[in-house]
Amino acid sequence: MMPIGRGVAKVGITADMITASGVIMSVGAAVAIGTGALNLGLLLMVLAAVPDLLDGAVAKATGRSSRRGAFFDSVSDRFTDGILFTGVAYYFADTGEPAWMVILPMVAYLTASVVSYIRAKADALGYNAHVGMVERAERLILLGIGLLFGGSVLVWILGLIVVLNLITAGQRFVVVWKQATDEAPELRRQPKRRRTARTGSSSAERRSQWRARRRAEGASRNSRSKPAN
């Protein structure tokens, strides 16, 4: 993609413009899917994926690759995924499908968000979570296959996406958990204090001293009460 990126950069188009255009096309794809035009929605979804490939190449070609661009691109990806699955949910609701079918696309997006969050949080903590069966590209390919055939195939594809997302989330969680456990210090049990004979003897000594003081005080009172000779 680098030669194409250099050609686009010469025209004066920035990476942020390309990322924004992808978001706009994803909104159009979601609207098309929601209104029942699944083939048009698929076409727009494919077109929305092109800017996702180009923005990084343009940023490198112009020498403006930055953390701000990476942040914008990541947020745009999450929004794009959400709006596409929302369009599928609206399509099911508009065609009078059962409630569980309406909820299924949202569950697919929820599990996909968990997968993305585990990786983002792991990267922020310095761990490596770049593992798993499916990522964003695979999810969109599967969704595209479901839109192409529609009907029950789309439902089965959404169910498959949910299952694969859960497996991927589990894989990433286990990998990060092991890394964090290996890094954490071992918990050591502090030995319990044992009572010794010395502790018992000191208590006996205190009791004997207390009795001696009481006897001394009693003897002092008796001596003061006797009449003088």
BELCOR-V630711 format. One line per field, one symbol per residue. phi: phi as a letter, one per 40 degrees, with the letter a starting at -180 (. if undefined). psi: psi as a letter, one per 40 degrees, with the letter a starting at -180 (. if undefined). burial: # if it has 9 or more other C-alpha atoms within 8 Angstrom, else .. A space follows every 10 residues. Layout:
phi: ???
psi: ???
burial: ???
This chain:
phi: .ccccccccc chcccccccc cccccccccc cccccgcccc cccccccccc dccccccccc ccgbcacccc cccccccccc cccccccccc cccccgcdcc cccdcccccc ccccdccdcc cccccgbbbc bhcbbccccc cccccccccg fccccccccc cccccccccc cccccccccc cccccccbcc cccbcbcccc cccccccccc cccccccccc ccccccccc
psi: eddddddddd dehidddddd dddddddddd ddddeegddd dddddddddd dddddddddd deffhidddd dddddddddd dddddddddd ddddefiidd dddddddddd dddddddddd ddddeeihfg iidiaddddd ddddddddda bddddddddd dddddddddd dddddddddd dddiiihhhh iihihidddd dddddddddd dddddddddd ddddeiii.
burial: ...###.##. ..####.### ########## ####..##.# #####.#### ########## ##..#...## .##..#.### ########## ####..#... #########. #####..##. .##...###. .#.#....#. .#######.# ..###.###. ##.######. ###.##..## .......... .........# .......... .......... .........
